[in-house]
Amino acid sequence: MNQAIFLSACLLSVAHAVAQPNITRFTRNGDITVTNTCANGVCTLKQAGIVTGPYLPVWQVFPSQTEITRQVAPSGFYRA
């Protein structure tokens, strides 16, 4: 029983250790940088005209590194 509780606690702590993708840079000409991307997954950037949404995909990429820089329209709201 104690081993099951310990294992559950370990799994929960690891689940929170995974970093979420973040938009770390957005310039006036539309250069956007997303960091903490998973190098073996899919990164989707979404855009909306107003902050409450709806958010629609702008692009999806299979990153080979943990940071992606692309150019997008310099208006609206974005999330990764």
VEXKOL-788141 format. One record per atom (N, C-alpha, C): atom name; residue number from 1; residue in one letter; x, y, z. Coordinates in Angstrom, 1 decimal, always signed. Layout:
// VEXKOL-788141
<CA NUM a <X Y Z>>;
...
END
This chain:
// VEXKOL-788141
<N 1 m <+0.8 -1.2 +0.0>>;
<CA 1 m <+0.0 +0.0 +0.0>>;
<C 1 m <+0.9 +1.3 +0.0>>;
<N 2 n <+1.9 +1.3 +0.8>>;
<CA 2 n <+2.8 +2.4 +0.9>>;
<C 2 n <+3.5 +2.6 -0.4>>;
<N 3 q <+3.9 +1.5 -1.1>>;
<CA 3 q <+4.5 +1.7 -2.4>>;
<C 3 q <+3.6 +2.3 -3.4>>;
<N 4 a <+2.3 +1.9 -3.4>>;
<CA 4 a <+1.4 +2.5 -4.4>>;
<C 4 a <+1.2 +4.0 -4.1>>;
<N 5 i <+1.2 +4.4 -2.9>>;
<CA 5 i <+1.1 +5.9 -2.6>>;
<C 5 i <+2.3 +6.6 -3.0>>;
<N 6 f <+3.5 +6.0 -2.8>>;
<CA 6 f <+4.8 +6.6 -3.2>>;
<C 6 f <+4.8 +6.7 -4.7>>;
<N 7 l <+4.5 +5.7 -5.4>>;
<CA 7 l <+4.5 +5.7 -6.9>>;
<C 7 l <+3.5 +6.7 -7.4>>;
<N 8 s <+2.4 +6.8 -6.8>>;
<CA 8 s <+1.4 +7.9 -7.3>>;
<C 8 s <+2.0 +9.3 -7.1>>;
<N 9 a <+2.6 +9.5 -6.0>>;
<CA 9 a <+3.2 +10.8 -5.7>>;
<C 9 a <+4.3 +11.1 -6.7>>;
<N 10 c <+5.1 +10.1 -7.0>>;
<CA 10 c <+6.2 +10.4 -8.0>>;
<C 10 c <+5.6 +10.7 -9.4>>;
<N 11 l <+4.6 +10.0 -9.8>>;
<CA 11 l <+4.0 +10.2 -11.1>>;
<C 11 l <+3.4 +11.6 -11.2>>;
<N 12 l <+2.7 +12.0 -10.1>>;
<CA 12 l <+2.1 +13.4 -10.1>>;
<C 12 l <+3.2 +14.5 -10.1>>;
<N 13 s <+4.3 +14.3 -9.5>>;
<CA 13 s <+5.4 +15.3 -9.5>>;
<C 13 s <+6.0 +15.4 -10.8>>;
<N 14 v <+6.2 +14.3 -11.5>>;
<CA 14 v <+6.8 +14.3 -12.9>>;
<C 14 v <+5.8 +15.0 -13.9>>;
<N 15 a <+4.5 +14.8 -13.7>>;
<CA 15 a <+3.5 +15.4 -14.6>>;
<C 15 a <+3.6 +16.9 -14.6>>;
<N 16 h <+3.9 +17.4 -13.4>>;
<CA 16 h <+3.9 +18.9 -13.3>>;
<C 16 h <+5.3 +19.4 -13.7>>;
<N 17 a <+6.3 +18.6 -13.9>>;
<CA 17 a <+7.6 +19.1 -14.2>>;
<C 17 a <+7.8 +19.4 -15.7>>;
<N 18 v <+6.8 +18.9 -16.5>>;
<CA 18 v <+6.9 +19.2 -18.0>>;
<C 18 v <+6.6 +20.6 -18.3>>;
<N 19 a <+7.5 +21.3 -19.0>>;
<CA 19 a <+7.3 +22.7 -19.2>>;
<C 19 a <+6.2 +22.9 -20.3>>;
<N 20 q <+5.4 +23.9 -20.2>>;
<CA 20 q <+4.4 +24.3 -21.2>>;
<C 20 q <+5.0 +25.2 -22.3>>;
<N 21 p <+4.5 +25.1 -23.5>>;
<CA 21 p <+5.0 +26.0 -24.6>>;
<C 21 p <+4.7 +27.4 -24.2>>;
<N 22 n <+5.6 +28.3 -24.5>>;
<CA 22 n <+5.4 +29.7 -24.2>>;
<C 22 n <+5.8 +30.6 -25.4>>;
<N 23 i <+5.0 +31.6 -25.6>>;
<CA 23 i <+5.4 +32.6 -26.6>>;
<C 23 i <+6.3 +33.6 -25.8>>;
<N 24 t <+7.6 +33.6 -26.2>>;
<CA 24 t <+8.6 +34.4 -25.5>>;
<C 24 t <+8.9 +35.7 -26.2>>;
<N 25 r <+8.6 +35.8 -27.5>>;
<CA 25 r <+8.9 +37.0 -28.3>>;
<C 25 r <+7.9 +37.2 -29.4>>;
<N 26 f <+7.5 +38.4 -29.6>>;
<CA 26 f <+6.6 +38.8 -30.6>>;
<C 26 f <+6.9 +40.2 -31.1>>;
<N 27 t <+7.4 +40.4 -32.3>>;
<CA 27 t <+7.8 +41.7 -32.7>>;
<C 27 t <+6.8 +42.4 -33.6>>;
<N 28 r <+7.0 +43.7 -33.9>>;
<CA 28 r <+6.0 +44.5 -34.6>>;
<C 28 r <+5.8 +44.0 -36.0>>;
<N 29 n <+6.9 +43.3 -36.6>>;
<CA 29 n <+6.7 +42.8 -38.0>>;
<C 29 n <+6.2 +41.4 -38.0>>;
<N 30 g <+5.8 +40.8 -36.9>>;
<CA 30 g <+5.2 +39.5 -36.8>>;
<C 30 g <+6.1 +38.3 -36.6>>;
<N 31 d <+7.3 +38.6 -36.2>>;
<CA 31 d <+8.2 +37.5 -35.8>>;
<C 31 d <+7.8 +37.0 -34.4>>;
<N 32 i <+7.5 +35.7 -34.3>>;
<CA 32 i <+7.0 +35.1 -33.1>>;
<C 32 i <+7.9 +33.9 -32.7>>;
<N 33 t <+8.3 +33.8 -31.4>>;
<CA 33 t <+9.1 +32.8 -31.0>>;
<C 33 t <+8.4 +32.0 -29.9>>;
<N 34 v <+8.3 +30.7 -30.1>>;
<CA 34 v <+7.7 +29.8 -29.1>>;
<C 34 v <+8.8 +28.9 -28.5>>;
<N 35 t <+8.9 +28.9 -27.2>>;
<CA 35 t <+9.9 +28.0 -26.5>>;
<C 35 t <+9.2 +26.9 -25.7>>;
<N 36 n <+10.0 +26.0 -25.2>>;
<CA 36 n <+9.6 +24.8 -24.5>>;
<C 36 n <+8.7 +23.9 -25.3>>;
<N 37 t <+9.0 +23.9 -26.6>>;
<CA 37 t <+8.2 +22.9 -27.5>>;
<C 37 t <+8.8 +21.5 -27.3>>;
<N 38 c <+8.0 +20.5 -27.5>>;
<CA 38 c <+8.4 +19.1 -27.4>>;
<C 38 c <+9.1 +18.7 -28.7>>;
<N 39 a <+10.3 +18.3 -28.6>>;
<CA 39 a <+11.1 +18.0 -29.9>>;
<C 39 a <+10.6 +16.8 -30.6>>;
<N 40 n <+9.7 +16.0 -30.0>>;
<CA 40 n <+9.2 +14.8 -30.7>>;
<C 40 n <+7.6 +14.9 -30.7>>;
<N 41 g <+7.0 +16.1 -30.8>>;
<CA 41 g <+5.6 +16.2 -30.8>>;
<C 41 g <+5.2 +17.2 -31.9>>;
<N 42 v <+4.0 +17.8 -31.8>>;
<CA 42 v <+3.5 +18.8 -32.7>>;
<C 42 v <+3.3 +20.0 -31.9>>;
<N 43 c <+3.7 +21.2 -32.5>>;
<CA 43 c <+3.5 +22.5 -31.9>>;
<C 43 c <+2.4 +23.2 -32.8>>;
<N 44 t <+1.3 +23.7 -32.2>>;
<CA 44 t <+0.3 +24.4 -32.9>>;
<C 44 t <+0.2 +25.8 -32.4>>;
<N 45 l <+0.3 +26.8 -33.3>>;
<CA 45 l <+0.1 +28.2 -32.9>>;
<C 45 l <-1.4 +28.5 -33.3>>;
<N 46 k <-2.1 +29.2 -32.4>>;
<CA 46 k <-3.5 +29.6 -32.7>>;
<C 46 k <-3.6 +31.1 -32.6>>;
<N 47 q <-4.6 +31.6 -33.4>>;
<CA 47 q <-4.8 +33.1 -33.4>>;
<C 47 q <-6.2 +33.4 -33.3>>;
<N 48 a <-6.6 +34.5 -32.6>>;
<CA 48 a <-7.9 +35.0 -32.5>>;
<C 48 a <-8.0 +36.5 -32.7>>;
<N 49 g <-9.1 +37.0 -33.1>>;
<CA 49 g <-9.2 +38.5 -33.3>>;
<C 49 g <-9.5 +39.2 -32.0>>;
<N 50 i <-10.1 +38.5 -31.0>>;
<CA 50 i <-10.4 +39.0 -29.7>>;
<C 50 i <-9.8 +38.0 -28.7>>;
<N 51 v <-9.5 +38.5 -27.5>>;
<CA 51 v <-8.8 +37.7 -26.5>>;
<C 51 v <-9.7 +36.5 -26.0>>;
<N 52 t <-11.0 +36.6 -26.1>>;
<CA 52 t <-11.9 +35.5 -25.6>>;
<C 52 t <-12.1 +34.4 -26.7>>;
<N 53 g <-11.5 +34.6 -27.9>>;
<CA 53 g <-11.6 +33.6 -28.9>>;
<C 53 g <-12.8 +33.8 -29.9>>;
<N 54 p <-13.0 +32.9 -30.7>>;
<CA 54 p <-12.4 +31.5 -30.8>>;
<C 54 p <-11.0 +31.6 -31.4>>;
<N 55 y <-10.1 +30.7 -31.0>>;
<CA 55 y <-8.8 +30.6 -31.5>>;
<C 55 y <-8.8 +29.5 -32.6>>;
<N 56 l <-8.2 +29.9 -33.7>>;
<CA 56 l <-8.0 +29.0 -34.9>>;
<C 56 l <-6.6 +28.7 -35.2>>;
<N 57 p <-6.2 +27.5 -35.6>>;
<CA 57 p <-4.8 +27.2 -35.9>>;
<C 57 p <-4.3 +28.1 -37.0>>;
<N 58 v <-3.1 +28.6 -36.8>>;
<CA 58 v <-2.3 +29.4 -37.8>>;
<C 58 v <-1.3 +28.5 -38.5>>;
<N 59 w <-0.6 +27.7 -37.7>>;
<CA 59 w <+0.3 +26.7 -38.3>>;
<C 59 w <+0.6 +25.6 -37.3>>;
<N 60 q <+1.0 +24.5 -37.8>>;
<CA 60 q <+1.4 +23.3 -37.0>>;
<C 60 q <+2.8 +22.9 -37.5>>;
<N 61 v <+3.7 +22.5 -36.6>>;
<CA 61 v <+5.0 +22.2 -37.0>>;
<C 61 v <+5.5 +21.0 -36.1>>;
<N 62 f <+6.3 +20.1 -36.7>>;
<CA 62 f <+7.0 +19.1 -35.9>>;
<C 62 f <+8.4 +19.6 -35.6>>;
<N 63 p <+8.5 +20.2 -34.4>>;
<CA 63 p <+9.8 +20.8 -34.1>>;
<C 63 p <+10.9 +19.8 -33.9>>;
<N 64 s <+12.1 +20.2 -34.3>>;
<CA 64 s <+13.3 +19.4 -34.1>>;
<C 64 s <+14.1 +20.0 -33.0>>;
<N 65 q <+13.7 +21.1 -32.4>>;
<CA 65 q <+14.4 +21.7 -31.3>>;
<C 65 q <+13.3 +22.3 -30.3>>;
<N 66 t <+13.7 +22.8 -29.2>>;
<CA 66 t <+12.8 +23.3 -28.2>>;
<C 66 t <+12.4 +24.8 -28.4>>;
<N 67 e <+12.9 +25.4 -29.5>>;
<CA 67 e <+12.5 +26.8 -29.8>>;
<C 67 e <+12.2 +27.0 -31.3>>;
<N 68 i <+11.1 +27.6 -31.6>>;
<CA 68 i <+10.6 +27.8 -33.0>>;
<C 68 i <+10.4 +29.3 -33.2>>;
<N 69 t <+10.9 +29.8 -34.3>>;
<CA 69 t <+10.6 +31.2 -34.7>>;
<C 69 t <+10.0 +31.2 -36.1>>;
<N 70 r <+8.9 +31.9 -36.2>>;
<CA 70 r <+8.2 +32.0 -37.5>>;
<C 70 r <+7.6 +33.4 -37.6>>;
<N 71 q <+7.1 +33.7 -38.8>>;
<CA 71 q <+6.5 +35.0 -39.0>>;
<C 71 q <+5.0 +34.8 -39.2>>;
<N 72 v <+4.2 +35.7 -38.5>>;
<CA 72 v <+2.8 +35.6 -38.6>>;
<C 72 v <+2.3 +37.0 -38.8>>;
<N 73 a <+1.0 +37.2 -39.0>>;
<CA 73 a <+0.4 +38.5 -39.1>>;
<C 73 a <+0.5 +39.2 -37.8>>;
<N 74 p <+1.0 +40.5 -37.8>>;
<CA 74 p <+1.3 +41.2 -36.6>>;
<C 74 p <+0.0 +41.8 -35.9>>;
<N 75 s <-1.1 +41.1 -36.0>>;
<CA 75 s <-2.3 +41.6 -35.3>>;
<C 75 s <-3.1 +40.4 -34.8>>;
<N 76 g <-3.8 +40.7 -33.7>>;
<CA 76 g <-4.6 +39.6 -33.1>>;
<C 76 g <-3.9 +39.1 -31.8>>;
<N 77 f <-4.5 +38.0 -31.3>>;
<CA 77 f <-4.0 +37.4 -30.1>>;
<C 77 f <-3.6 +36.0 -30.5>>;
<N 78 y <-2.4 +35.6 -29.9>>;
<CA 78 y <-1.9 +34.2 -30.2>>;
<C 78 y <-1.7 +33.4 -28.9>>;
<N 79 r <-1.8 +32.1 -29.1>>;
<CA 79 r <-1.4 +31.2 -28.0>>;
<C 79 r <-0.8 +29.9 -28.6>>;
<N 80 a <+0.1 +29.3 -27.9>>;
<CA 80 a <+0.7 +28.0 -28.3>>;
<C 80 a <+0.2 +26.8 -27.6>>;
END
